[in-house]
């Protein structure tokens, strides 16, 4: 468990989707109107007001990728030879990756183990 009292679940590429105890057949059989009615009836799942939505910020794709891999900023930066300050700037939307960095991030997203192995040589 984390400091916030929530549990982190790491999903690795290729892992089957966990189905849990939800009745997915019932959900998949519902119409859009039925789903909306069920959501509105749940006090814990009320839709956000437009002003609440306006205050929300998108998570950085780089941060989502790093978290999906279950890595800290330091681990990610070290594994893929990125300056930690650059990674932090990307994650906090202070700067955006340029074209070569986007290509590297896309390669990491598609096959992180191959990229980790390719970049493992310290002489590179």
Secondary structure, DSSP 4 states (H G I P E B T S, - for coil): --TTS-------TTPPPP-TT--HHHHHHS-HHHHHHHHHH-TTSPPPPHHHHHH--PPPHHHHHHHHTT--HHHHHHHTT--HHHHHHHHTTSS---HHHHHHHHHHHH-HHHHHHHT--TT-
